[in-house]
Amino acid sequence: MTGAARGVADAGALGGAGPTGVPVGNSAGSRDRWLLMRLLSAVESVPRLADRLLAERGSLGAVLALSDERLRQLGADANGIAILGLVREAVSAVLSPEGPERPRIDCAAAVAKWLYASMAWLPVEEVRALFLDGGQRLIRAERLGTGSVRAAVVYPREVARRALELSAAAVILAHNHPSGDPTPSAEDRSISKRVAAALATIDVALLDHVVIARSGWASAMPAGPDPGAPRLSMIDMSTGRTCATIPQPA
């Protein structure tokens, strides 16, 4: 039996399937295993490889965030790695804003929705900065650095320097929590204060610091004495008011 046939046959044992073949009435784990086996159907020993990858990371989203080197160590061949990489890029492209115009970032929920697919499942912390113009339209999104499972280093002076280079009027920070819990830490709030202070010296506003995790998102902006200070969100926006998403082209 070929790898593809073996994957389909094994998937059939999971129970009923919907119109697209995806099992229905099963757990998310069964769904993820079925999808992985179909993605890896060109590889030998598909069920065993799918089980090995899920045992390593626990879910399809987390598997897609694995590095090529780690996938290779776990037994994926070049074809399997290429397939997973293509899926990763396709998901990112589908969930990213489209159109020739730069998106207007008008609330923290828009930031979280935009970055969730590419950040929520990362195995280590990564910090990104969104540099905006005076109309809060995106100039550029950049990765500032990565760190261990628990921390990533941010240098406020570097954020300020890059804002000057891009002629940005405002900045939004975003980073992920690999633990899955978006609750901001004391250090998250501290770095928000330090970056805001550095940007204030060049008359650039830090609008928000969004923490993204598998279970949701929150704001790490400390509550300040000035309620009128520029900010896209209040603390713990994941349970707060709703707001508009990034506008899509007509």
Order of alpha helices (4+ residues) and beta strands (2+ residues): alpha-alpha-alpha-alpha-alpha-alpha-alpha-beta-beta-alpha-beta-alpha-beta-beta
